[in-house]
Structure formats: C-alpha cells, structure tokens
Amino acid sequence: MKLSQLPASLNLNILRDGEFTLLGKATTAYLEGQIALSYLTELKYLEGMASNPHIGCVIVKDEFLDQVNVPHWGLISAKDPKLAFTHIHNALAQTDFYWPDFDTIIDPTATIMDGAWIAPRGVKIGKHCLVEPLAVIHKGSILHDHVIIRSGAQIGTAGFEFYHDGTAIHPVTTAGRAILHDHVEIQHGTCVDRGMYGGDTILYPHVKVDNMVHVAHDVVVGERTCVVVGVVLGGRTVVGKDCWIGPNAVVSNGLTVGDHATVSLGAIVTKNVADGQTVSGNFAIDHAKFLQFIKSIR
C-alpha cells in the first residue's frame, strides 16, 4: 500500500510518498519482506530506524523535519506522530489491509455444543475440535485440528492497548489473529487476545492452558508448554517449548522465557528467563538463589 492511498478523511500531511506492507514500531521484530509504516517521536531513535531495512515509511514530528534526512523513507509530518499512527491503524483495521475477511468455516467433524458462540465471519475451526457451552470464539480466531475450548473461555478477544496523549485516551483497534495449533487445549474462563497490529497470538501444538489465565496480544507459546491456573502473560511475551508456568505467575510484557524453563508458582517475572532455568519469587530470580535467600532470613 502507498501513503497516498490512505483515506483522505485522515487529513494527513504526506511529504513524500512511499510503500508499506504493515504498521509497526521501532522495536517490532519484522519478518523477511515486511516493510513498515512507523513513527518517530524522539530523535534518539532516528539512527536505528534509518538503518532498519524493514522501515520504509515514517510519521515524523513536525519539529524534527529539518533533522530527518532519510531519502528512502516515505514521510508524513504530524504534531503527534503516535496519534496519527493510531488513527491510521484504526482506519486500516476496518478494511482487509491486515488480513482478508471471510465467512466463518467450521469443519463438519468439529463439535460445537449448544450455548457456544462463534463469530459469523473471520473464524476457522478445524477437524475434530470441541467448543463447549458458553465459550466465545471471536473474529480473527484460527483453530487448527483437535483443539479443545472449554466452557467460559474466550478466544480472539481485543487486546488492551490505548494511547494517552495528555488530554484523552485513544483506543487502539485489535487487528491481528489468535492462532491455536493442533491439540491445544484452553480451559474454563481463560482469555486469549488477538494480535494487535496485524500480528498474531500463537499457541503451538500441544500447548495446555489452565483455568482463568490471561494470554495477552501477540504472545507466542511454544510446543508442549503448560500454563497453569491464574497466570498472566503480558503482551508480546514469547514462551519457549516444554515450559511450565506455575499457578498465579505473572510474566511481564515483551519478555522471553526460554525452552524447558520453569516459572514457579506466584513468581513475578520482569527479566528474560534462560533456556532450562527455573525462577522464583517477586521479583523472580534464579530458583537456587531464591532458596538461599529464604534460608538466610529464616
């Protein structure tokens, strides 16, 4: 898409036309071939963004224009670049820019029990899935084969994302998907958000998620990982394969939990967890160090 093709109702000040395939932030992990429309609100990020081959169009703060000389960028000038970015995203989220709209597809071998609600558009449910009463499957949910959704669970819910500009709080439309691979099970009262800016929340095969868990937008959970009752996984968290996330643990947003890691019950994780590591406590530290500390104060 070109900047010049954005809706005229947005009243954008386009200084140089350019093409983009998605919207993203400076810190987004882009895939090969993706070209982003992003925004610049602080000059300290200019050098890193200019050297990022995935950023092709930028919304620049009016006062920075004289200092931004990146000839390959498409440019938009705005008083508040992040607010302009939010308005553009919200407008595109109402179109097929992020992913095409379609009538909901449910495989005939799937079991949808009475009292479950499935969005009439934008849902795919694969072979031998089970959706129990009072479960809700929102638009943007893709369930592969043998997926189980227990009663009271919600899949594909809106992510919690807002922009506070100092005078108002602006909602950001959730435009991604929630993808549950083969043999994933989501138990009672759990909520799995969709991705935010056209990205996906992904649960890989054989992931098991217990009751009353919150899986935020753009979370990725690796194969055979178990997420136990009451856990909160913050947005953009990446959890590896064969992990155990214990009862009532909280993993802050944007972190990585390595393969075969264990997060003990009640842990508050604010730093990345290495492969095979066990962490405990608030704030969580290596489990052995945590035990040494407990022994020292008893």
DRENTI-894903 format. One record per atom (N, C-alpha, C): residue in one letter; x, y, z. Coordinates in steps of 0.05 Angstrom, whole numbers, plus 5000, padded with zeros to 4 digits. Atoms other than C-alpha are relative to their C-alpha. Last residue first. Example, Ala and Ser with C-alpha at 12.3 -4.5 7.8 and 13.67 -1.06 7.14 Angstrom:
BEGIN
s498449764999 s527349795143 s498550225014 a501849765000 a524649105156 a501850245000 
// end
This chain:
BEGIN
r501550174982 r529546426169 r501549955026 i501749834984 i532547016132 i498249845019 s498449804985 s538546656102 s498350175019 k498650124978 k534546046083 k501550205017 i502150084980 i529746456041 i501449885025 f501049764987 f535646786006 f498049935022 q497849904982 q539046125991 q499150245016 l500050174976 l532345865964 l502250095019 f502449954984 f531746465917 f499949835026 k499549764985 k538846385893 k497750075018 a497950074980 a537345665874 a500750255017 h501350144978 h530845885839 h502049935022 d499450295003 d534246405795 d499149855026 i497250055004 i530647065807 i500549704997 a498950275003 a523447295803 a503050004994 f499850075028 f521447965830 f501549754997 n501049745009 n517747715869 n502050225009 g500049764984 g519946995876 g498950254987 s502049994978 s522046405834 s500150285012 v500049754985 v525846245770 v497750005020 t502349994982 t527845575740 t500250265015 q499949874974 q532545595680 q497449985015 g499550194978 g532645085624 g500050125028 d500750285006 d533445605569 d500749835025 a498350155019 a534346295600 a498949724996 v499350254987 v528846725631 v501549834980 n500050245016 n528347445608 n500949765016 k497650035017 k527147965662 k499849744984 t499549745012 t520948215699 t502550004982 v497650005018 v517947555721 v500250264986 i500449765016 i513347575782 i502550044983 a497649845008 a513246865810 a499150254984 g500049734989 g506846625844 g502350174992 l502649884993 l508145895829 l500450275013 s501350114976 s514945765798 s497450145007 v500649774984 v516845945727 v498349915023 t502150034980 t520245345695 t499750275015 a499849834975 a524445365632 a497649945018 h499650174977 h524944795581 h500250155026 d500950285001 d525745285523 d500649865027 g498750205018 g526946015541 g498849725001 v499650234982 v522146525570 v501149784983 t499650265012 t522747175530 t500549805023 l497850164990 l519947845554 l500149734984 g497749985017 g515748365517 g502449835009 n500249985030 n510548445571 n502750014987 s500449735011 s511448205642 s500250004970 v497749955017 v510647475662 v499550264986 v500449775018 v505947385721 v502650034984 a497649865009 a505446725759 a499250234981 n500049724993 n498846545791 n502650154994 p502549864992 p499945795786 p500650295008 g501450094977 g506445575751 g497650175008 i500649744988 i508845685680 i498149955023 w502050024979 w512045025659 w499750285012 c499849844976 c515945015594 c497849945019 d499650184977 d516644475541 d500550165026 k501350265000 k517444985484 k500649855026 g498950225016 g519145715492 g498449745003 v499450224982 v514946295518 v500949764983 v499450255015 v515046945478 v500849795020 t498350204986 t511647545512 t500449764982 r497550055015 r508948055463 r501949825014 g499949985029 g503448275512 g502849974988 g500249735011 g503848035583 g500450004970 l497849975019 l502647305603 l499650274986 v500349775019 v498247285665 v502550014983 v497649885012 v497646605701 v499150244983 g499549734990 g491546445744 g502350154988 v502249834991 v491545695734 v500950285009 v501750104978 v497445365699 v498250235010 v500449744987 v500745485631 v497849955020 c502449994983 c503544835604 c499950265015 t499749844976 t508444835545 t497350005016 r500250164976 r508044265496 r500550155026 e501250264998 e510144685436 e500349875028 g498950225015 g511945415444 g498749735006 v499450214981 v507645995467 v500849754985 v499450255014 v507546645428 v500849805021 v498450204985 v504147265457 v500449764982 d497450065012 d501947795407 d501849815016 h499649985028 h496148045450 h502949954992 a500349745012 a495447805521 a500749994970 v497950005020 v494347095547 v499650254983 h500249785020 h490247155611 h502549984982 v497549895010 v489146515650 v499550224981 m499749724991 m482846355690 m502850114994 n502249814995 n483145595681 n501050285007 d501850064978 d489145215652 d497850215002 v500449764984 v492645285585 v497749955019 k502350034982 k495544675550 k499850245019 v500049814977 v500144755490 v497449965016 h500050134974 h500044115448 h500450195024 p501350264994 p501744455382 p500549905029 y499150215017 y503745205382 y498949725010 l499650224982 l499745765413 l500649764983 i499650275010 i500446395371 i500549805022 t499650154975 t497947105382 t500049714992 d501750224989 d498647415314 d500849915028 g498450244993 g501048055282 g498149805013 g499950195022 g496348545247 g501749765005 y499549865025 y497949105295 y500249814976 m500949725000 m494748805358 m500350124972 g497849825005 g494948045358 g499050284996 r498850005026 r488747705385 r502550184999 d500349765017 d487447615459 d501149944972 v497749995018 v486746935493 v499550234981 c500349805022 c482146945554 c502650004984 t497549895010 t481246355602 t499550194976 g499749734991 g474746235640 g502550134990 h502349834993 h474945475634 h500950295008 q502050084980 q480545115598 q498350245009 i500549764984 i484245225533 i497849945019 e502450004983 e487044605500 e500050255017 v500149804979 v491744595440 v497549975016 h500050114973 h491843935403 h500450215022 d501250264994 d493644235335 d500449935030 h499250225016 h495244985331 h498949735011 l499650234982 l491545565362 l500549754983 i499750255015 i492146215322 i500749785020 a499250194980 a489446865351 a500049724987 r501550254997 r489247405298 r501049855025 g498650255007 g491248125287 g498249765004 a500350065028 a487348785282 a501449734992 t498650265003 t485848995353 t499649894972 t501650235009 t483649725349 t501849754997 v498650125024 v487650215390 v498549754992 p499950295003 p483350635438 p501549924974 h501050095026 h485151365449 h500349694998 i499050275004 i485851645519 i498749884976 a502050215004 a484852395522 a501549734997 t502749884997 t488453035542 t497849794998 g500049784980 g495552815554 g497450135005 d498649775011 d496152395491 d500250245018 h500749774984 h494451735524 h501650244990 y498049795002 y494651175472 y499050245015 f501149735001 f490950525488 f502350204997 e498149825011 e492249775481 e498650284996 f500249764984 f488849215519 f502250204991 g497749954982 g487948685466 g499650265015 a498549765006 a481048515438 a502350045020 t501149754988 t478847795446 t501850244994 g500049785019 g480747245398 g498950255010 i497750005018 i478846655442 i499750224980 q500449815022 q474246695503 q502650004983 a497649895012 a473646115552 a499350194978 g499249754988 g467246025592 g502550124989 s502249804995 s466345295574 s501150255014 r501850074978 r472644925550 r498050235005 i500549754987 i475945035482 i497849945021 i502250014980 i479144405456 i499850275013 v499849794980 v483344395392 v497549985018 h500150124973 h483643735354 h500450215022 d501450254994 d485544075288 d500349915029 h499250235017 h487344805276 h498549755010 l499650254984 l483445365309 l500749784981 i499450225017 i484146055276 i500649765017 s499050244986 s480946635313 s500349774980 g497150014999 g480547305278 g501149765014 k498849975026 k473147415294 k503150025002 h500349755013 h471447185364 h501350004972 i497850005020 i470446485391 i499650254983 v500449805021 v466246505455 v502550004982 a497549915012 a465545905502 a499350204978 l499249744989 l458845895538 l502850084992 p502049794995 p457745155522 p501350245014 e502050064980 e463944755499 e498050235004 v500649744988 v467844815434 v497749975019 l502250004981 l471044155412 l499750285012 c499949804978 c475444095351 c497549975018 h500250124973 h475443455310 h500550195023 k501150274996 k477843775246 k500049925029 g499150235015 g479044525241 g498749745009 i499950224980 i475445155263 i500549744985 k499650275012 k476545785221 k500349805023 v499150224983 v473746455243 v500449754984 g497249984992 g473347115205 g500949795019 r497949955020 r465847185200 r502750005013 p500850095026 p459746915236 p502050054978 a500449775017 a463146975304 a499349904972 i497949985020 i462246325342 i499450244982 w500449805020 w458146295406 w502450024982 a497549875009 a457545675449 a499350214979 g499249784982 g450845545482 g502750124994 d502149794996 d449544875450 d501050205020 m502250074981 m456044495436 m498150245002 i500649744988 i460344605374 i497549955017 t502350004983 t463443935356 t499750275013 a499749864974 a468243935297 a497349995015 t499350184979 t467743385244 t500350145027 p502350164991 p463943835196 p500649805022 d499850275011 d469844325194 d497649835010 i499950204978 i467545025213 i500049724987 i499850275011 i469045605165 i500249815024 t498950204982 t466846305183 t499849724989 d502050134984 d465346745123 d501349795017 f501250245012 f471447135101 f497849905018 d502450084986 d475247785112 d498849754986 p502649995015 p482247845085 p497749905018 w500650275010 w488148005131 w497250004988 y498450194983 y491648645153 y499549714992 f497149955002 f489249105097 f501649795015 d498750265002 d482248795092 d503150044997 t499950105028 t478949425118 t501349725000 q502850035009 q476549665187 q499949904971 a501150244987 a483549555216 a497149944992 l499350245016 l486150045164 l498949755012 a501449995026 a482450625197 a500549754984 n502850054995 n484750425267 n498350014975 h500550284994 h491850375243 h497149945004 i499650155025 i491751055210 i499549705005 h502349955018 h488751375272 h500249844974 t502450144989 t493851045317 t497650044983 f499650295004 f499651265273 f497649855010 a500650055028 a496951975274 a500349714992 l502949985003 l496751945350 l499249964971 k501250254990 k503851675352 k496950014997 p499850235018 p506252225305 p498749755011 d499850234982 d503452795347 d500149754983 k499449884974 k504453465310 k500449785021 a502249984982 a504853075245 a500950135026 s499449814978 s509153035183 s497550035017 i502449854992 i508552425138 i500950185023 l500149834977 l514652155101 l497250135004 g502449845004 g516151585054 g499550155026 w502450014984 w523251395072 w497750154986 h501650235008 h528751245021 h497449985016 p501349985026 p531751945026 p498249774992 v499850285008 v533051935101 v498549984973 n499250015028 n534552645121 n500549714992 v500550275011 v530952775186 v500650014970 q497850184991 q533953375223 q499749724989 d497449905010 d529853925188 d502349815006 l499750035029 l523553515198 l502750094989 f497650165007 f524353435273 f500650004970 e497649864992 e519553995295 e502649864993 d499649765016 d513753695256 d502750135006 k500949764986 k514453015289 k500750254985 v498049854986 v515652485237 v498750245014 i501449754992 i510951945212 i501950145019 v499849914973 v515551435178 v498350255004 c501649754998 c515251005116 c499950085029 g500049865026 g520150465094 g498550265000 i501549754997 i522250125158 i500250164975 h502850065000 h524349395146 h498250255004 p501050035027 p531449575125 p497049944998 n501750235000 n532949855195 n498849964972 s498450245008 s538850325188 s498349754999 a499049955027 a534350955189 a501649764989 m502250045019 m530550675249 m501050034972 g500850285001 g536850585290 g497849954980 e497950155013 e539551275272 e499249704997 l499849955029 l532951625287 l502149824987 y500650255015 y531451305355 y500550034970 k498150214993 k534951845395 k499549744986 l497750015019 l531052365356 l502049785007 e497549914986 e524752225396 e502349954981 t500749794981 t517552185368 t502450105016 l497649914986 l518851775305 l499250245018 y500249724991 y513151355275 y502550075016 s499549974972 s512550705235 s499950305007 l500549724993 l509950475168 l500350035030 a501849894980 a513249805158 a499650304996 i499249725000 i516249405101 i497950155017 q501949814989 q515848645110 q501250285000 g501949905021 g519948215062 g498150215011 e498749945026 e523347795116 e497850104980 l499350245016 l519647835182 l501150094973 y501250035027 y519748425229 y500949754987 a498450205013 a521148405304 a498749944973 t501350235010 t517949065326 t502049814987 t499150244986 t522249535367 t498749744989 a497250035004 a521650135320 a501149745012 k498449824984 k514150035319 k503049954994 g498450124979 g509849715265 g501650225015 l499349794980 l504649825212 l501649875022 l501250034973 l504349345153 l500850245016 t501750244999 t506049265079 t498749965027 f499750164975 f508949955065 f498149764999 e501650254998 e510050395004 e500649865026 g498550244996 g512351114999 g498249775004 d501550255002 d510051814981 d501949765004 r498750175020 r513952415006 r498549735000 l497849845012 l511153005046 l501449844977 i498150185013 i504352705065 i502150164985 n498149835015 n500753165113 n502249834989 l497250034995 l494952705133 l501750204983 n498849735003 n487752925134 n503050005007 l498049984979 l485252245159 l501550275000 s501249914975 s478952315117 s501950035023 a499849705000 a483252255054 a498850115026 p502549855002 p483851505069 p500450315003 l501349994974 l490851235057 l497550184998 q502550165001 q492551104984 q498550005026 s502049855015 s497751664981 s497349864997 l501149804982 l501651305035 l497850164986 k498549745000 k502350724987 k498750195020 m501749765000 m500050005000 m501850255000 
// end
